[in-house]
Amino acid sequence: MNAAQRRERILTRLNSAGAPLSASTLAAELGVSRQIVVGDVALLRAGGAQIDATPRGYQLHPAEKGYTGILACVHCTQEEMRRELYTVVDQGGTVVDVAVENSLYGEIRATLNLCNRYDVDNFIRQAADAPESLLSRMTGGVHLHTLRCPDKDTFARIRTALEQQGLLYRKE
């Protein structure tokens, strides 16, 4: 197995693991040293993989597992924004980021990683302190969210719930 195959195998194992995996465990499975695994994980991280190091070993960041989809949303008030974000996290999704289309800069994207009501409440508080900073203000409330969900059914459930609340953007 070459280095690229070994790193792919590490990602596969982390994706299917129910608990963190130590570098020693991965090294034994792959027939390499612990230091090789540590280096491979560093290269995977440098390549964009969100791998967390915990006291019990490596695990994929929760936002890395499952199904990823993008939804176009619209809100005009802080309360609508709260409802939108609560809907996603209450249904089991993570709001990975927000993006808007700007006529001068093109797409502008900001990482959020909101996965529960606590995260949403903190974001809402920060937004209240600096409402002019909200990207959606540049587009009349229209914005995109990348959502990470456990599966495609969860994503569909979130889309339906947002649609029922009138928070999905519809081109007219």
C-alpha positions in Angstrom: 0.0 0.0 0.0 1.4 3.4 -0.9 1.1 6.6 1.2 -2.0 7.9 -0.6 -3.8 4.6 -0.1 -2.8 4.5 3.5 -4.2 8.0 4.1 -7.4 7.1 2.3 -7.6 4.0 4.6 -7.1 6.2 7.7 -10.1 8.4 6.5 -12.2 5.4 5.9 -11.5 3.9 9.3 -12.2 7.2 11.0 -15.4 7.6 9.1 -16.7 4.2 10.2 -15.4 4.2 13.7 -17.9 4.6 16.5 -15.2 6.0 18.9 -11.8 7.7 18.5 -9.0 5.6 17.2 -5.5 6.0 18.6 -2.5 6.5 16.3 -1.1 3.2 17.8 -4.3 1.3 16.8 -4.2 2.7 13.3 -0.5 2.0 13.0 -1.0 -1.6 14.0 -3.8 -2.1 11.5 -1.7 -0.5 8.7 1.6 -2.1 9.5 3.5 1.2 10.0 4.9 3.1 12.9 2.8 5.5 15.1 4.9 8.4 13.8 3.9 7.6 10.2 0.2 7.7 11.2 0.8 11.1 13.0 2.4 12.4 9.8 -0.4 11.1 7.6 -3.0 12.7 9.8 -1.1 16.0 9.6 -1.1 15.8 5.8 -4.8 14.9 5.8 -5.5 18.0 7.9 -3.4 20.1 5.6 -5.5 18.8 2.8 -8.7 20.0 4.4 -9.8 16.9 6.4 -11.3 17.9 9.7 -9.7 15.4 12.0 -9.9 16.1 15.8 -7.3 14.8 18.2 -8.9 13.8 21.4 -7.3 12.2 24.5 -8.6 8.8 23.3 -7.4 9.2 19.7 -8.4 10.7 16.4 -11.9 11.2 15.1 -13.5 13.0 12.2 -15.0 16.3 13.2 -18.8 15.7 13.5 -19.4 18.0 10.5 -17.3 15.6 8.3 -19.6 12.6 8.6 -22.8 12.0 6.8 -24.5 13.9 3.9 -23.8 17.5 2.8 -26.2 19.6 1.0 -26.8 23.3 0.2 -30.0 25.2 0.7 -30.9 28.8 -0.4 -32.7 30.5 2.5 -34.1 34.0 3.1 -34.9 35.9 6.3 -35.6 39.5 7.1 -35.6 39.6 10.9 -33.5 38.3 13.7 -36.3 36.1 14.8 -36.6 34.5 11.4 -32.8 33.9 11.4 -33.2 32.2 14.8 -36.1 30.0 13.6 -34.1 29.0 10.5 -31.0 28.0 12.5 -33.0 26.3 15.2 -34.9 24.3 12.6 -31.6 23.0 11.2 -30.0 22.0 14.5 -33.2 20.7 16.0 -33.6 18.3 13.1 -30.1 17.0 13.6 -28.1 19.1 11.0 -25.1 21.3 11.3 -24.9 24.7 9.7 -21.4 24.5 8.3 -21.3 27.9 6.6 -23.2 30.8 5.1 -22.5 32.2 1.6 -23.8 35.2 -0.4 -23.3 36.3 -3.9 -21.8 39.8 -4.2 -21.7 41.7 -7.4 -18.1 43.0 -6.8 -16.5 40.1 -5.0 -18.5 37.1 -6.2 -19.2 34.5 -3.6 -18.4 35.4 0.0 -18.5 32.5 2.4 -18.0 32.4 6.2 -17.7 29.3 8.4 -20.3 28.9 11.1 -20.3 25.2 12.4 -23.5 25.6 14.4 -24.7 22.2 15.6 -26.9 22.9 18.6 -29.1 25.7 20.1 -26.2 26.9 22.3 -24.1 27.6 19.2 -27.1 29.3 17.5 -27.8 31.4 20.6 -24.2 32.6 20.7 -24.2 33.4 17.0 -27.5 35.3 17.4 -26.0 37.3 20.3 -22.9 38.2 18.2 -25.2 39.1 15.3 -27.2 41.4 17.5 -24.0 43.2 18.6 -22.9 43.7 15.0 -26.0 43.5 12.7 -24.2 45.3 9.9 -21.8 42.3 9.7 -24.4 39.8 8.6 -23.6 38.7 5.1 -27.4 38.3 4.3 -27.8 42.1 4.8 -25.9 42.5 1.5 -28.5 40.5 -0.4 -31.8 41.4 1.1 -31.8 38.3 3.3 -31.0 35.8 0.6 -28.1 33.4 1.4 -26.9 29.9 1.1 -26.1 27.4 3.9 -24.0 24.3 3.5 -25.6 21.8 5.9 -24.0 18.6 7.2 -26.5 15.9 8.2 -26.3 12.3 9.4 -28.0 11.2 6.1 -30.0 12.4 3.1 -33.3 11.9 4.9 -32.4 14.4 7.6 -31.4 16.9 4.9 -34.8 16.4 3.2 -36.6 16.8 6.6 -34.8 20.1 7.2 -35.6 21.4 3.7 -39.3 20.5 4.2 -39.4 22.2 7.6 -37.8 25.4 6.3 -40.1 25.4 3.3 -43.2 25.1 5.6 -41.9 28.1 7.5 -41.4 30.2 4.4 -37.6 30.4 5.0 -36.5 28.8 1.8 -35.7 31.2 -1.0 -37.8 30.7 -4.1 -36.9 32.5 -7.4 -40.0 34.2 -8.6 
